């Protein structure tokens, strides 16, 4: 059981946000935090060597709660760990430079953690939005610790840029492990769940922006590999009480990753197909049908007989042939069915 979080003169929450080349969206992200109804926070923003207009935008703010730092480009995991070292509060909240938080986000999360001292890591429901801020999909997650722990073994049931967690979690398990790669949050949630309780608030409190340029095949393949590595290491800790990550030399780690998900043409093609199909569905969801059709064509070329290709093809065709009000009702019905079947 984690005890009360006495703060003294420190802010109650440290919001940490590394940014890199986010000039298009960072002002909206920053403003969404400054407009929170809960105001007792510091906002630590680390510019990770941006080469666009991001630094100028950050310098334009005069709010005393904002603390801006900069460094040569180091990547996400090192930047997150530096933000953790700069934070002074007992509650730590994540934020990304292209996302948007609901005005009640921090208040809702602080009140929950105050009332549930046994919970160390807290998430919530959220929405995906596109470049223009249009909702693509709404996500729900398991809300109770036991359900979240079970879900961790197959997926990451917490939104990284939305979580709030206690400083005690980092003190107990350490920060983000940089050798994990693009699943550093998934790994941290696993390690926290082994010492603390987890929860998700059953309310949408955040918007995560999905852009086609932000999802590349190379990164997606590495994400899948890293997720398998996270589960492999968690199994080691279950059996042995510790894992082997720190003992593995770089060639040994590369060999392990190759065993977990070989970079064969077949595997690369499967990941490329799922990525193209996902991006097509994102564009379909926001009524950008030409982009959806282009992405769908990529998916069909990679896996011609995949059923999801043709399900989306029929829906796209309906949007071209049927009146707009009919297609809107059909899309709403489809989302409801997908929500029931997939829990999202």
Secondary structure, 3 states (H helix, E strand, C coil): CCCCCCCCCCCCEEEEEEECCCCCCHHHHHHHHHCCCCCCEEEEEEEECCCCCHHHHHHCCCCCCEEEEEECCCCHHHHHHHHHHHCCCCEEEECCCCCEECCCHHHHHHHHHHHCCCEEEEEEEEEEECCCCCEEEEECCCCCHHHHHHHHCCCCCCCHHHCEEEHHHHHHHCCCCHHHCCCHHHHHHHHHHCCCEEEEEEEEEEEEECCHHHCCHHHHHHHHHHHHHHHHHHHHHHHHCCCCHHHCCHHHHHHHHHHHCCCCHHHHHHHHHHHHHHHHHHHHHCCCHHHHHHHHHHHHHHCCCCHHHHHHHHHHHHHHHCCHHHHHHHHHHHHHHHHHHHCC
